[in-house]
Amino acid sequence: MNTAQLQLDRPHVHRHLPPAPRRGRDESSFDVRWARSEREVAEAQRLRYQVFAQEMGARLTPMLGMPPMHDVDRFDEHCEHLIVRAQLPGTGDRCAVGTCRVLTPAGALRAGGLYSDDEFDLTPIDALRPLMLELGRSCVDPAYRQGTVVMLLWSSIVAFMQRNGLRWAIGCASVPMRDGGHAAASLWRGLCETHLAAPEWRVTPRRPLPVEQLRQDLKVEAPPLIKGYLRCGAQLLGAPAWDAEFGTADLPLLIDVKAMSDRYQRRFTD
């Protein structure tokens, strides 16, 4: 597959895309859009490469025919790609500072499953798949991680789900393992106390992080994207998987938009 083969101008999908969220005072320098061209998808893929490979040290496997310094995998052509752009100071130019890709139930059928299926046995939540989308490759430029960009991404995703009659969102929330995994294991242990899903919904990692061999008593602050998931009522579906390529521990999280608190429903849709 190469970039020219991406089929992203699918009218049956894009006519359902929500408008960008209304901007508050601190959001006036941003715009939010769903990618409608190969060029815009490539912009998201470049940002992903900068964050995952250059900043986090992920060892990305290049796809044949793909341009260098782009994060591309087999799921991209089946996903919708959300981009937040910021206006560069002193210029009229804008650049991507946040992105997230969305794999709808129809897209998952085309792709032969979810990205999360490669990391977890999702059998306990199979019944949710017809109304469940997957969030993936979420990242924000380090200069813009104060919260606004995450909120703009979430506003568009929630609106997308509501417009398309979807209830559930699943994703693998990544925690860097530069310290050998102790922080990830400690975060996992802390979230077990507050956000663990019911036993019948818990999934199993295909390559578990060996949490029993790691410290679990560190005081760890969740990364901004995981904080955003938790504020939306995310449930932890089970123990973390070890992603050797990205050098991360991946926590399986599930969000029920229908059960989201009224406070956050208003915040995302007003």
CYANA upper distance limits for C-alpha pairs under 8 A (distance plus 0.5 A):
  1 MET  CA      5 GLN  CA      6.81
  1 MET  CA     63 MET  CA      8.17
  1 MET  CA     64 LEU  CA      7.45
  1 MET  CA     65 GLY  CA      7.28
  1 MET  CA     66 MET  CA      8.34
  2 ASN  CA      6 LEU  CA      7.73
  2 ASN  CA     64 LEU  CA      7.75
  2 ASN  CA     65 GLY  CA      5.68
  2 ASN  CA     66 MET  CA      6.06
  3 THR  CA     38 GLU  CA      7.26
  3 THR  CA     42 ALA  CA      8.49
  3 THR  CA     65 GLY  CA      8.36
  3 THR  CA     66 MET  CA      7.04
  4 ALA  CA     38 GLU  CA      7.70
  6 LEU  CA     38 GLU  CA      7.24
  6 LEU  CA     77 GLU  CA      5.85
  7 GLN  CA     77 GLU  CA      7.10
  8 LEU  CA     35 ALA  CA      8.44
  8 LEU  CA     36 ARG  CA      6.68
  8 LEU  CA     37 SER  CA      6.79
  8 LEU  CA     38 GLU  CA      7.60
  8 LEU  CA     77 GLU  CA      7.68
  8 LEU  CA     80 GLU  CA      8.20
  9 ASP  CA     14 HIS  CA      7.63
  9 ASP  CA     36 ARG  CA      6.25
  9 ASP  CA     37 SER  CA      7.16
 10 ARG  CA     14 HIS  CA      6.58
 11 PRO  CA     15 ARG  CA      6.25
 12 HIS  CA     16 HIS  CA      8.07
 13 VAL  CA     17 LEU  CA      7.72
 14 HIS  CA     36 ARG  CA      8.42
 16 HIS  CA    160 PHE  CA      7.88
 16 HIS  CA    163 ARG  CA      7.16
 16 HIS  CA    164 ASN  CA      7.27
 17 LEU  CA     34 TRP  CA      7.81
 17 LEU  CA    160 PHE  CA      6.50
 17 LEU  CA    163 ARG  CA      8.28
 18 PRO  CA    156 SER  CA      7.27
 18 PRO  CA    159 ALA  CA      6.60
 18 PRO  CA    160 PHE  CA      6.13
 18 PRO  CA    163 ARG  CA      7.74
 19 PRO  CA     33 ARG  CA      8.31
 19 PRO  CA    156 SER  CA      8.24
 20 ALA  CA     31 ASP  CA      7.87
 20 ALA  CA     32 VAL  CA      5.94
 20 ALA  CA     33 ARG  CA      6.73
 20 ALA  CA    156 SER  CA      6.98
 21 PRO  CA     32 VAL  CA      8.02
 21 PRO  CA    152 LEU  CA      7.49
 21 PRO  CA    155 SER  CA      6.80
 21 PRO  CA    156 SER  CA      6.86
 21 PRO  CA    268 PHE  CA      8.43
 21 PRO  CA    269 THR  CA      8.00
 22 ARG  CA    270 ASP  CA      7.95
 23 ARG  CA     27 GLU  CA      5.67
 23 ARG  CA     28 SER  CA      6.37
 24 GLY  CA     28 SER  CA      7.08
 26 ASP  CA    148 THR  CA      8.15
 27 GLU  CA    148 THR  CA      7.49
 29 SER  CA     86 ALA  CA      6.33
 29 SER  CA     87 GLN  CA      6.08
 30 PHE  CA     84 VAL  CA      7.18
 30 PHE  CA     85 ARG  CA      5.98
 30 PHE  CA     86 ALA  CA      5.07
 30 PHE  CA     87 GLN  CA      6.95
 31 ASP  CA     84 VAL  CA      6.24
 31 ASP  CA     85 ARG  CA      5.81
 31 ASP  CA     86 ALA  CA      7.19
 32 VAL  CA     82 LEU  CA      7.87
 32 VAL  CA     83 ILE  CA      6.28
 32 VAL  CA     84 VAL  CA      5.01
 32 VAL  CA     85 ARG  CA      6.88
 32 VAL  CA    152 LEU  CA      7.68
 32 VAL  CA    153 LEU  CA      8.19
 32 VAL  CA    156 SER  CA      8.44
 33 ARG  CA     82 LEU  CA      6.46
 33 ARG  CA     83 ILE  CA      6.04
 33 ARG  CA     84 VAL  CA      7.17
 34 TRP  CA     80 GLU  CA      7.47
 34 TRP  CA     81 HIS  CA      6.19
 34 TRP  CA     82 LEU  CA      5.01
 34 TRP  CA     83 ILE  CA      6.68
 35 ALA  CA     40 GLU  CA      5.74
 35 ALA  CA     41 VAL  CA      6.31
 35 ALA  CA     80 GLU  CA      7.57
 35 ALA  CA     81 HIS  CA      5.92
 35 ALA  CA     82 LEU  CA      6.64
 35 ALA  CA     83 ILE  CA      7.43
 36 ARG  CA     40 GLU  CA      7.22
 36 ARG  CA     41 VAL  CA      8.23
 37 SER  CA     41 VAL  CA      6.96
 38 GLU  CA     42 ALA  CA      6.62
 39 ARG  CA     43 GLU  CA      6.85
 40 GLU  CA     44 ALA  CA      7.09
 41 VAL  CA     45 GLN  CA      6.79
 41 VAL  CA     81 HIS  CA      7.00
 42 ALA  CA     46 ARG  CA      6.62
 42 ALA  CA     70 HIS  CA      7.72
 43 GLU  CA     47 LEU  CA      6.99
 43 GLU  CA     96 ALA  CA      7.32
 44 ALA  CA     48 ARG  CA      6.75
 44 ALA  CA     81 HIS  CA      7.90
 44 ALA  CA     82 LEU  CA      8.47
 44 ALA  CA     83 ILE  CA      7.05
 44 ALA  CA     96 ALA  CA      7.34
 44 ALA  CA     98 GLY  CA      8.43
 44 ALA  CA     99 THR  CA      6.57
 45 GLN  CA     49 TYR  CA      6.73
 45 GLN  CA     70 HIS  CA      5.55
 45 GLN  CA     71 ASP  CA      5.49
 45 GLN  CA     72 VAL  CA      6.93
 46 ARG  CA     50 GLN  CA      6.79
 46 ARG  CA     69 MET  CA      6.78
 46 ARG  CA     70 HIS  CA      5.13
 46 ARG  CA     71 ASP  CA      6.97
 47 LEU  CA     51 VAL  CA      6.81
 47 LEU  CA     70 HIS  CA      8.30
 47 LEU  CA     96 ALA  CA      7.27
 47 LEU  CA     97 VAL  CA      7.69
 47 LEU  CA     98 GLY  CA      8.13
 47 LEU  CA     99 THR  CA      8.24
 47 LEU  CA    139 CYS  CA      8.47
 47 LEU  CA    141 ASP  CA      8.05
 48 ARG  CA     52 PHE  CA      6.29
 48 ARG  CA     53 ALA  CA      8.30
 48 ARG  CA     70 HIS  CA      7.69
 48 ARG  CA     71 ASP  CA      6.32
 48 ARG  CA     99 THR  CA      8.27
 48 ARG  CA    137 ARG  CA      7.54
 48 ARG  CA    138 SER  CA      8.49
 48 ARG  CA    139 CYS  CA      7.09
 49 TYR  CA     53 ALA  CA      5.68
 49 TYR  CA     54 GLN  CA      7.16
 49 TYR  CA     69 MET  CA      6.45
 49 TYR  CA     70 HIS  CA      5.74
 49 TYR  CA     71 ASP  CA      5.35
 50 GLN  CA     54 GLN  CA      5.44
 50 GLN  CA     55 GLU  CA      6.77
 50 GLN  CA     69 MET  CA      8.16
 51 VAL  CA     55 GLU  CA      5.42
 51 VAL  CA     56 MET  CA      6.74
 51 VAL  CA    139 CYS  CA      7.42
 51 VAL  CA    140 VAL  CA      8.06
 51 VAL  CA    141 ASP  CA      7.35
 52 PHE  CA     56 MET  CA      5.45
 52 PHE  CA     57 GLY  CA      6.80
 52 PHE  CA     58 ALA  CA      5.96
 52 PHE  CA    246 PHE  CA      7.75
 53 ALA  CA     57 GLY  CA      5.10
 53 ALA  CA     58 ALA  CA      4.95
 53 ALA  CA     59 ARG  CA      6.99
 53 ALA  CA     60 LEU  CA      7.35
 54 GLN  CA     58 ALA  CA      8.06
 56 MET  CA    176 PRO  CA      7.87
 56 MET  CA    246 PHE  CA      8.36
 57 GLY  CA    246 PHE  CA      7.74
 57 GLY  CA    247 GLY  CA      7.95
 58 ALA  CA    245 GLU  CA      6.46
 58 ALA  CA    246 PHE  CA      4.63
 58 ALA  CA    247 GLY  CA      6.48
 59 ARG  CA    245 GLU  CA      5.70
 59 ARG  CA    246 PHE  CA      6.51
 59 ARG  CA    247 GLY  CA      8.41
 60 LEU  CA     71 ASP  CA      7.63
 60 LEU  CA    245 GLU  CA      6.89
 60 LEU  CA    246 PHE  CA      7.66
 62 PRO  CA     66 MET  CA      7.52
 62 PRO  CA     68 PRO  CA      8.43
 62 PRO  CA     71 ASP  CA      8.18
 62 PRO  CA     72 VAL  CA      7.74
 63 MET  CA     72 VAL  CA      7.27
 63 MET  CA     73 ASP  CA      7.29
 66 MET  CA     70 HIS  CA      8.02
 66 MET  CA     72 VAL  CA      7.95
 72 VAL  CA     76 ASP  CA      7.12
 74 ARG  CA    111 ALA  CA      8.41
 75 PHE  CA     79 CYS  CA      7.02
 75 PHE  CA    111 ALA  CA      6.87
 75 PHE  CA    115 TYR  CA      7.83
 76 ASP  CA     80 GLU  CA      8.42
 76 ASP  CA    101 ARG  CA      8.33
 78 HIS  CA    103 LEU  CA      7.27
 78 HIS  CA    107 GLY  CA      5.61
 78 HIS  CA    108 ALA  CA      7.86
 78 HIS  CA    110 ARG  CA      7.34
 78 HIS  CA    111 ALA  CA      6.86
 79 CYS  CA    101 ARG  CA      6.59
 79 CYS  CA    102 VAL  CA      5.88
 79 CYS  CA    103 LEU  CA      5.20
 79 CYS  CA    104 THR  CA      7.65
 79 CYS  CA    107 GLY  CA      6.84
 80 GLU  CA    101 ARG  CA      6.09
 80 GLU  CA    102 VAL  CA      5.59
 80 GLU  CA    103 LEU  CA      7.03
 81 HIS  CA     99 THR  CA      7.66
 81 HIS  CA    100 CYS  CA      6.57
 81 HIS  CA    101 ARG  CA      4.86
 81 HIS  CA    102 VAL  CA      6.80
 82 LEU  CA     99 THR  CA      5.91
 82 LEU  CA    100 CYS  CA      5.79
 82 LEU  CA    101 ARG  CA      6.42
 82 LEU  CA    102 VAL  CA      8.21
 82 LEU  CA    153 LEU  CA      7.81
 83 ILE  CA     96 ALA  CA      6.92
 83 ILE  CA     97 VAL  CA      8.19
 83 ILE  CA     98 GLY  CA      6.33
 83 ILE  CA     99 THR  CA      5.02
 83 ILE  CA    100 CYS  CA      7.37
 83 ILE  CA    153 LEU  CA      8.24
 84 VAL  CA     96 ALA  CA      6.22
 84 VAL  CA     97 VAL  CA      6.37
 84 VAL  CA     98 GLY  CA      5.42
 84 VAL  CA     99 THR  CA      6.65
 84 VAL  CA    149 VAL  CA      7.37
 84 VAL  CA    152 LEU  CA      7.90
 84 VAL  CA    153 LEU  CA      7.60
 85 ARG  CA     94 ARG  CA      6.30
 85 ARG  CA     95 CYS  CA      5.59
 85 ARG  CA     96 ALA  CA      4.76
 85 ARG  CA     97 VAL  CA      6.01
 85 ARG  CA     98 GLY  CA      7.47
 86 ALA  CA     94 ARG  CA      5.73
 86 ALA  CA     95 CYS  CA      6.13
 86 ALA  CA     96 ALA  CA      6.99
 86 ALA  CA     97 VAL  CA      6.86
 87 GLN  CA     91 THR  CA      7.83
 87 GLN  CA     92 GLY  CA      7.03
 87 GLN  CA     93 ASP  CA      6.30
 87 GLN  CA     94 ARG  CA      4.81
 87 GLN  CA     95 CYS  CA      7.22
 88 LEU  CA     92 GLY  CA      7.30
 88 LEU  CA     93 ASP  CA      6.23
 88 LEU  CA     94 ARG  CA      6.16
 88 LEU  CA     95 CYS  CA      7.66
 97 VAL  CA    140 VAL  CA      6.11
 97 VAL  CA    141 ASP  CA      5.43
 97 VAL  CA    144 TYR  CA      7.36
 97 VAL  CA    149 VAL  CA      8.23
 98 GLY  CA    138 SER  CA      8.07
 98 GLY  CA    139 CYS  CA      6.22
 98 GLY  CA    140 VAL  CA      4.72
 98 GLY  CA    141 ASP  CA      6.71
 98 GLY  CA    149 VAL  CA      6.88
 98 GLY  CA    150 VAL  CA      8.12
 98 GLY  CA    153 LEU  CA      8.13
 99 THR  CA    137 ARG  CA      8.06
 99 THR  CA    138 SER  CA      6.13
 99 THR  CA    139 CYS  CA      6.21
 99 THR  CA    140 VAL  CA      7.14
 99 THR  CA    153 LEU  CA      7.81
100 CYS  CA    135 LEU  CA      7.25
100 CYS  CA    136 GLY  CA      6.51
100 CYS  CA    137 ARG  CA      6.13
100 CYS  CA    138 SER  CA      4.69
100 CYS  CA    139 CYS  CA      7.18
100 CYS  CA    153 LEU  CA      7.82
101 ARG  CA    135 LEU  CA      6.41
101 ARG  CA    136 GLY  CA      5.79
101 ARG  CA    137 ARG  CA      6.66
101 ARG  CA    138 SER  CA      7.34
102 VAL  CA    133 LEU  CA      7.20
102 VAL  CA    134 GLU  CA      6.19
102 VAL  CA    135 LEU  CA      5.46
102 VAL  CA    136 GLY  CA      6.97
103 LEU  CA    107 GLY  CA      6.04
103 LEU  CA    108 ALA  CA      6.60
103 LEU  CA    114 LEU  CA      8.06
103 LEU  CA    133 LEU  CA      6.06
103 LEU  CA    134 GLU  CA      5.51
103 LEU  CA    135 LEU  CA      7.11
103 LEU  CA    136 GLY  CA      8.38
104 THR  CA    108 ALA  CA      6.56
104 THR  CA    132 MET  CA      7.59
104 THR  CA    133 LEU  CA      5.09
104 THR  CA    134 GLU  CA      7.10
105 PRO  CA    109 LEU  CA      6.89
105 PRO  CA    129 ARG  CA      7.05
105 PRO  CA    130 PRO  CA      6.35
105 PRO  CA    131 LEU  CA      7.38
105 PRO  CA    132 MET  CA      6.76
105 PRO  CA    133 LEU  CA      6.31
106 ALA  CA    110 ARG  CA      7.00
107 GLY  CA    111 ALA  CA      6.65
108 ALA  CA    112 GLY  CA      6.43
108 ALA  CA    113 GLY  CA      5.31
108 ALA  CA    114 LEU  CA      6.09
109 LEU  CA    113 GLY  CA      6.46
113 GLY  CA    117 ASP  CA      7.02
114 LEU  CA    118 ASP  CA      7.95
114 LEU  CA    134 GLU  CA      7.54
115 TYR  CA    119 GLU  CA      7.91
115 TYR  CA    136 GLY  CA      8.47
116 SER  CA    120 PHE  CA      6.46
116 SER  CA    122 LEU  CA      8.40
116 SER  CA    171 GLY  CA      7.53
116 SER  CA    172 CYS  CA      7.20
117 ASP  CA    121 ASP  CA      6.66
117 ASP  CA    122 LEU  CA      6.84
118 ASP  CA    206 ARG  CA      8.10
119 GLU  CA    205 PRO  CA      6.38
119 GLU  CA    206 ARG  CA      5.95
119 GLU  CA    207 ARG  CA      7.43
119 GLU  CA    241 ALA  CA      6.98
119 GLU  CA    243 ASP  CA      8.45
120 PHE  CA    203 VAL  CA      6.92
120 PHE  CA    204 THR  CA      5.90
120 PHE  CA    205 PRO  CA      4.81
120 PHE  CA    206 ARG  CA      5.70
120 PHE  CA    241 ALA  CA      7.95
121 ASP  CA    203 VAL  CA      6.29
121 ASP  CA    204 THR  CA      5.74
121 ASP  CA    205 PRO  CA      6.89
121 ASP  CA    206 ARG  CA      7.18
122 LEU  CA    126 ASP  CA      6.93
122 LEU  CA    203 VAL  CA      5.94
122 LEU  CA    204 THR  CA      7.73
123 THR  CA    203 VAL  CA      7.71
124 PRO  CA    200 GLU  CA      7.08
124 PRO  CA    201 TRP  CA      5.75
124 PRO  CA    202 ARG  CA      7.04
124 PRO  CA    203 VAL  CA      6.82
125 ILE  CA    129 ARG  CA      7.84
125 ILE  CA    201 TRP  CA      6.53
125 ILE  CA    203 VAL  CA      8.42
128 LEU  CA    132 MET  CA      6.39
128 LEU  CA    168 TRP  CA      7.78
129 ARG  CA    133 LEU  CA      8.03
131 LEU  CA    165 GLY  CA      7.80
131 LEU  CA    166 LEU  CA      5.19
131 LEU  CA    167 ARG  CA      6.07
131 LEU  CA    168 TRP  CA      6.64
132 MET  CA    166 LEU  CA      6.57
132 MET  CA    167 ARG  CA      6.70
132 MET  CA    168 TRP  CA      4.93
132 MET  CA    169 ALA  CA      5.96
132 MET  CA    170 ILE  CA      7.60
133 LEU  CA    166 LEU  CA      7.82
133 LEU  CA    168 TRP  CA      6.88
133 LEU  CA    169 ALA  CA      5.51
133 LEU  CA    170 ILE  CA      6.90
134 GLU  CA    169 ALA  CA      6.06
134 GLU  CA    170 ILE  CA      5.35
134 GLU  CA    171 GLY  CA      6.11
135 LEU  CA    169 ALA  CA      7.22
135 LEU  CA    170 ILE  CA      6.63
135 LEU  CA    171 GLY  CA      5.47
135 LEU  CA    172 CYS  CA      8.33
136 GLY  CA    171 GLY  CA      6.61
136 GLY  CA    172 CYS  CA      7.62
138 SER  CA    225 LEU  CA      8.25
139 CYS  CA    225 LEU  CA      8.22
140 VAL  CA    144 TYR  CA      7.03
140 VAL  CA    145 ARG  CA      6.80
140 VAL  CA    149 VAL  CA      7.78
140 VAL  CA    150 VAL  CA      8.09
141 ASP  CA    145 ARG  CA      7.29
144 TYR  CA    148 THR  CA      8.21
144 TYR  CA    149 VAL  CA      7.21
145 ARG  CA    149 VAL  CA      7.47
145 ARG  CA    150 VAL  CA      8.03
145 ARG  CA    224 PRO  CA      7.35
146 GLN  CA    224 PRO  CA      8.47
147 GLY  CA    151 MET  CA      6.71
147 GLY  CA    224 PRO  CA      7.74
148 THR  CA    152 LEU  CA      6.73
149 VAL  CA    153 LEU  CA      6.75
150 VAL  CA    154 TRP  CA      6.72
150 VAL  CA    224 PRO  CA      8.24
150 VAL  CA    225 LEU  CA      7.22
150 VAL  CA    228 GLY  CA      7.45
151 MET  CA    155 SER  CA      6.54
151 MET  CA    228 GLY  CA      8.13
151 MET  CA    268 PHE  CA      8.30
152 LEU  CA    156 SER  CA      6.96
153 LEU  CA    157 ILE  CA      6.77
154 TRP  CA    158 VAL  CA      6.49
154 TRP  CA    268 PHE  CA      7.58
155 SER  CA    159 ALA  CA      6.70
155 SER  CA    267 ARG  CA      8.41
155 SER  CA    268 PHE  CA      4.99
155 SER  CA    269 THR  CA      7.13
156 SER  CA    160 PHE  CA      6.52
156 SER  CA    268 PHE  CA      8.31
157 ILE  CA    161 MET  CA      6.75
158 VAL  CA    162 GLN  CA      6.72
158 VAL  CA    257 VAL  CA      7.82
158 VAL  CA    268 PHE  CA      7.38
158 VAL  CA    269 THR  CA      8.32
159 ALA  CA    163 ARG  CA      6.61
159 ALA  CA    268 PHE  CA      8.04
159 ALA  CA    269 THR  CA      7.20
160 PHE  CA    164 ASN  CA      6.68
161 MET  CA    165 GLY  CA      6.44
161 MET  CA    166 LEU  CA      5.28
161 MET  CA    167 ARG  CA      7.21
162 GLN  CA    166 LEU  CA      6.67
162 GLN  CA    167 ARG  CA      8.11
167 ARG  CA    256 ASP  CA      6.39
167 ARG  CA    257 VAL  CA      5.93
167 ARG  CA    258 LYS  CA      6.58
168 TRP  CA    254 LEU  CA      7.41
168 TRP  CA    255 ILE  CA      6.13
168 TRP  CA    256 ASP  CA      5.35
168 TRP  CA    257 VAL  CA      6.67
169 ALA  CA    254 LEU  CA      6.20
169 ALA  CA    255 ILE  CA      5.62
169 ALA  CA    256 ASP  CA      7.24
169 ALA  CA    257 VAL  CA      8.17
170 ILE  CA    252 PRO  CA      7.81
170 ILE  CA    253 LEU  CA      6.23
170 ILE  CA    254 LEU  CA      5.01
170 ILE  CA    255 ILE  CA      6.94
171 GLY  CA    252 PRO  CA      6.51
171 GLY  CA    253 LEU  CA      6.02
171 GLY  CA    254 LEU  CA      7.19
172 CYS  CA    250 ASP  CA      5.83
172 CYS  CA    251 LEU  CA      5.80
172 CYS  CA    252 PRO  CA      5.24
172 CYS  CA    253 LEU  CA      6.73
173 ALA  CA    225 LEU  CA      8.21
173 ALA  CA    226 ILE  CA      6.75
173 ALA  CA    250 ASP  CA      5.81
173 ALA  CA    251 LEU  CA      5.50
173 ALA  CA    252 PRO  CA      6.94
173 ALA  CA    253 LEU  CA      7.37
174 SER  CA    248 THR  CA      6.23
174 SER  CA    249 ALA  CA      6.11
174 SER  CA    250 ASP  CA      4.94
174 SER  CA    251 LEU  CA      6.82
175 VAL  CA    184 ALA  CA      6.32
175 VAL  CA    223 PRO  CA      7.93
175 VAL  CA    248 THR  CA      5.79
175 VAL  CA    249 ALA  CA      5.66
175 VAL  CA    250 ASP  CA      6.82
175 VAL  CA    251 LEU  CA      8.34
176 PRO  CA    181 GLY  CA      8.12
176 PRO  CA    184 ALA  CA      7.78
176 PRO  CA    247 GLY  CA      6.90
176 PRO  CA    248 THR  CA      5.05
176 PRO  CA    249 ALA  CA      7.01
177 MET  CA    181 GLY  CA      5.09
177 MET  CA    182 HIS  CA      8.07
177 MET  CA    183 ALA  CA      7.86
177 MET  CA    184 ALA  CA      7.33
177 MET  CA    247 GLY  CA      6.49
177 MET  CA    248 THR  CA      5.74
177 MET  CA    249 ALA  CA      7.16
178 ARG  CA    247 GLY  CA      8.25
179 ASP  CA    183 ALA  CA      7.57
181 GLY  CA    185 ALA  CA      6.61
181 GLY  CA    209 LEU  CA      8.47
181 GLY  CA    214 LEU  CA      7.32
181 GLY  CA    249 ALA  CA      7.75
182 HIS  CA    186 SER  CA      6.61
182 HIS  CA    214 LEU  CA      5.80
182 HIS  CA    215 ARG  CA      5.56
182 HIS  CA    216 GLN  CA      7.03
182 HIS  CA    218 LEU  CA      8.08
183 ALA  CA    187 LEU  CA      6.58
183 ALA  CA    215 ARG  CA      8.18
183 ALA  CA    216 GLN  CA      7.96
183 ALA  CA    218 LEU  CA      7.02
183 ALA  CA    220 VAL  CA      6.70
184 ALA  CA    188 TRP  CA      6.60
184 ALA  CA    249 ALA  CA      6.77
185 ALA  CA    189 ARG  CA      6.70
185 ALA  CA    211 VAL  CA      5.90
185 ALA  CA    214 LEU  CA      6.95
185 ALA  CA    215 ARG  CA      7.10
185 ALA  CA    216 GLN  CA      5.79
186 SER  CA    190 GLY  CA      6.73
186 SER  CA    215 ARG  CA      6.95
186 SER  CA    216 GLN  CA      4.30
186 SER  CA    217 ASP  CA      6.04
186 SER  CA    218 LEU  CA      6.01
186 SER  CA    219 LYS  CA      7.73
186 SER  CA    220 VAL  CA      7.26
187 LEU  CA    191 LEU  CA      6.65
187 LEU  CA    216 GLN  CA      8.00
187 LEU  CA    218 LEU  CA      8.43
187 LEU  CA    219 LYS  CA      8.39
187 LEU  CA    220 VAL  CA      6.41
187 LEU  CA    221 GLU  CA      8.11
187 LEU  CA    222 ALA  CA      7.55
188 TRP  CA    192 CYS  CA      6.68
188 TRP  CA    216 GLN  CA      8.43
188 TRP  CA    239 ALA  CA      7.72
188 TRP  CA    240 PRO  CA      7.78
188 TRP  CA    251 LEU  CA      8.17
189 ARG  CA    193 GLU  CA      7.44
189 ARG  CA    216 GLN  CA      6.65
190 GLY  CA    194 THR  CA      7.60
191 LEU  CA    195 HIS  CA      5.83
191 LEU  CA    196 LEU  CA      7.15
191 LEU  CA    236 LEU  CA      7.78
192 CYS  CA    196 LEU  CA      5.38
192 CYS  CA    236 LEU  CA      7.84
195 HIS  CA    234 ALA  CA      7.69
195 HIS  CA    235 GLN  CA      5.60
195 HIS  CA    236 LEU  CA      6.08
196 LEU  CA    235 GLN  CA      6.20
196 LEU  CA    236 LEU  CA      5.15
196 LEU  CA    237 LEU  CA      6.85
196 LEU  CA    238 GLY  CA      7.67
197 ALA  CA    201 TRP  CA      6.84
197 ALA  CA    202 ARG  CA      7.03
197 ALA  CA    235 GLN  CA      5.87
197 ALA  CA    236 LEU  CA      6.08
197 ALA  CA    237 LEU  CA      5.93
197 ALA  CA    238 GLY  CA      8.10
198 ALA  CA    202 ARG  CA      7.33
201 TRP  CA    237 LEU  CA      6.99
202 ARG  CA    237 LEU  CA      5.14
202 ARG  CA    238 GLY  CA      5.65
203 VAL  CA    237 LEU  CA      6.28
203 VAL  CA    238 GLY  CA      5.99
203 VAL  CA    239 ALA  CA      8.38
203 VAL  CA    252 PRO  CA      8.48
204 THR  CA    238 GLY  CA      7.04
204 THR  CA    239 ALA  CA      7.50
205 PRO  CA    238 GLY  CA      8.33
205 PRO  CA    239 ALA  CA      7.20
205 PRO  CA    240 PRO  CA      7.01
205 PRO  CA    241 ALA  CA      5.54
206 ARG  CA    241 ALA  CA      7.35
207 ARG  CA    241 ALA  CA      5.92
207 ARG  CA    242 TRP  CA      6.23
207 ARG  CA    243 ASP  CA      8.32
208 PRO  CA    239 ALA  CA      7.72
208 PRO  CA    240 PRO  CA      6.64
208 PRO  CA    241 ALA  CA      4.94
208 PRO  CA    242 TRP  CA      6.17
209 LEU  CA    239 ALA  CA      8.21
209 LEU  CA    240 PRO  CA      6.27
209 LEU  CA    241 ALA  CA      5.68
209 LEU  CA    242 TRP  CA      5.39
209 LEU  CA    249 ALA  CA      7.20
210 PRO  CA    214 LEU  CA      7.43
211 VAL  CA    215 ARG  CA      8.05
211 VAL  CA    216 GLN  CA      8.06
222 ALA  CA    226 ILE  CA      6.52
222 ALA  CA    227 LYS  CA      6.41
223 PRO  CA    227 LYS  CA      6.74
224 PRO  CA    228 GLY  CA      6.76
225 LEU  CA    229 TYR  CA      6.94
226 ILE  CA    230 LEU  CA      6.71
227 LYS  CA    231 ARG  CA      6.66
228 GLY  CA    232 CYS  CA      6.97
229 TYR  CA    233 GLY  CA      7.22
229 TYR  CA    234 ALA  CA      5.92
229 TYR  CA    253 LEU  CA      8.41
229 TYR  CA    255 ILE  CA      8.00
230 LEU  CA    234 ALA  CA      5.27
230 LEU  CA    235 GLN  CA      7.98
232 CYS  CA    255 ILE  CA      7.57
232 CYS  CA    257 VAL  CA      8.42
232 CYS  CA    260 MET  CA      6.52
232 CYS  CA    261 SER  CA      8.04
232 CYS  CA    264 TYR  CA      7.35
233 GLY  CA    255 ILE  CA      6.69
233 GLY  CA    256 ASP  CA      7.85
233 GLY  CA    259 ALA  CA      8.28
233 GLY  CA    260 MET  CA      6.57
233 GLY  CA    261 SER  CA      8.24
234 ALA  CA    253 LEU  CA      6.46
234 ALA  CA    254 LEU  CA      5.82
234 ALA  CA    255 ILE  CA      4.96
234 ALA  CA    256 ASP  CA      7.79
235 GLN  CA    253 LEU  CA      5.99
235 GLN  CA    254 LEU  CA      5.73
235 GLN  CA    255 ILE  CA      6.87
236 LEU  CA    251 LEU  CA      7.62
236 LEU  CA    252 PRO  CA      6.45
236 LEU  CA    253 LEU  CA      5.26
236 LEU  CA    254 LEU  CA      7.13
237 LEU  CA    251 LEU  CA      8.36
237 LEU  CA    252 PRO  CA      5.90
237 LEU  CA    253 LEU  CA      6.23
237 LEU  CA    254 LEU  CA      7.33
238 GLY  CA    251 LEU  CA      7.86
238 GLY  CA    252 PRO  CA      6.91
239 ALA  CA    251 LEU  CA      7.24
239 ALA  CA    252 PRO  CA      8.10
240 PRO  CA    249 ALA  CA      6.33
240 PRO  CA    250 ASP  CA      5.65
240 PRO  CA    251 LEU  CA      5.11
240 PRO  CA    252 PRO  CA      7.33
241 ALA  CA    249 ALA  CA      6.11
241 ALA  CA    250 ASP  CA      5.61
241 ALA  CA    251 LEU  CA      7.21
242 TRP  CA    247 GLY  CA      8.09
242 TRP  CA    248 THR  CA      6.70
242 TRP  CA    249 ALA  CA      5.27
242 TRP  CA    250 ASP  CA      6.79
243 ASP  CA    247 GLY  CA      6.23
243 ASP  CA    248 THR  CA      5.82
243 ASP  CA    249 ALA  CA      6.55
243 ASP  CA    250 ASP  CA      7.28
244 ALA  CA    248 THR  CA      7.34
256 ASP  CA    260 MET  CA      6.94
260 MET  CA    264 TYR  CA      7.10
260 MET  CA    265 GLN  CA      6.95
261 SER  CA    265 GLN  CA      6.72
262 ASP  CA    266 ARG  CA      6.61
263 ARG  CA    267 ARG  CA      6.78
264 TYR  CA    268 PHE  CA      6.55
265 GLN  CA    269 THR  CA      6.65
266 ARG  CA    270 ASP  CA      5.93
